[in-house]
Amino acid sequence: MRNLPQCKATCQFFRCGQRALYIKSSAPQPRGFRSNPWEQRGNRDGTPFCNWVGDVCVVARCNYAFCEKRALLPNGTCGLQERESARPARSIEEEARREEEALRVARERLLKKTGREFIE
């Protein structure tokens, strides 16, 4: 397996199943202002903090961490880049061969079901 980057709690697709993720920003906030991570999707700079455990969020070891794109792998790495770059481009000739094969198989099934030797 390739060297994939670790998933970060500050990623826009990362979510906490306990809804305990809190992004502590380094900038001072006004008195009485309470920040909600679900409303801060665009502003994701700071330290990810887990209110449930009371410590910094460790994505690779958390049972409740998940990815909206379903790209979080069990070892804590992000599989989104691997998934997007893994699709090779097919040629037109190859696609035509695949379509002809599918049509041939469909014809054979139809003939077998109807009990005929050819389609009129």
PyMOL commands that set and color helices and strands:
alter all, ss='L'
color gray80, all
select helices_A, chain A and resi 37-39+59-61+80-85+92-114
alter helices_A, ss='H'
color red, helices_A
select strands_A, chain A and resi 14-16+21-24+47-50+55-56+65-67
alter strands_A, ss='S'
color yellow, strands_A
deselect
rebuild
show_as cartoon
